[in-house]
Amino acid sequence: MKLFLNTTSPYARIVRISFEEKIGNDVPGELVDPWADAPALLEVNTAARVPVLVTDEGVTLTESLLIVLWLERQRPGPSLIGESATRTIAEAGVAMGIIDAAVHTLIGRKITDAGFDEAPVGLRRRRSMVNGLLKLEQDAPEFETGTPDLAAITAVVALDYVRFRFPNAGWMPPLPRLDALQSRLSSRPSFERSVPRS
Ligand SMILES: N[C@@H](CCC(=O)N[C@@H](CS)C(=O)NCC(=O)O)C(=O)O
């Protein structure tokens, strides 16, 4: 089994954390730069994006949440779905909206580096980040002990990624409840090992 990843992708981080929480180890990884069109990555993903999981049978799986779905089927315990599947999936959806908006902003800067963030589409993406974070703050995913569920995992991945990509952003609202969740989870090996770094 092998995971194609880079050290900044929040999508790859969700998969890494999910694996480590389930099986107790980081999944073996191959670092690639998705923007460099590495032949090895193009061979396993026509979309040339990370993450990609190559299973022991040699099947390639793409899309972070589909990989987590596959993992959940392969290894039902401990579950990442938590006590209430509806709540977990609803909250994870909000976190994915934040992650997508942040990643799209970075991509927008690649397309037109002239002020993408302040352009109408850039401002929509910023609104998605702020409103998504505020929604999660209002009803923050819970974690006390045991295995964090997908809602808690994606919320912390989203928060860490926005802070990593937009340090000192004046538009970041105060997020005390999300910060408290982040500090409860950040020392777990799965979160610590995968913290975004350039
Ligand atoms: N929906 C995909 C998104 C994956 C994605 O966009 N990955 C980024 C890295 S954060 C990438 O590889 N981008 C390269 C590109 O868009 O060409 C998932 O959930 O896995």
The ligand as a Gaussian input file, in Angstrom:
#p B3LYP/6-31G(d) Opt

LIG

0 1
 N      -11.224000      16.568000      -4.291000
 C       -9.873000      16.138000      -4.181000
 C       -8.965000      17.379000      -4.203000
 C       -7.491000      17.006000      -4.325000
 C       -6.640000      18.243000      -4.638000
 O       -7.138000      19.249000      -5.132000
 N       -5.342000      18.145000      -4.308000
 C       -4.445000      19.261000      -4.601000
 C       -3.401000      19.413000      -3.507000
 S       -4.099000      20.243000      -2.111000
 C       -3.691000      18.974000      -5.893000
 O       -3.125000      17.914000      -6.042000
 N       -3.699000      19.953000      -6.801000
 C       -3.041000      19.885000      -8.070000
 C       -3.914000      20.406000      -9.178000
 O       -5.035000      20.891000      -8.891000
 O       -3.494000      20.331000     -10.326000
 C       -9.698000      15.301000      -2.909000
 O      -10.566000      15.399000      -2.017000
 O       -8.750000      14.498000      -2.805000

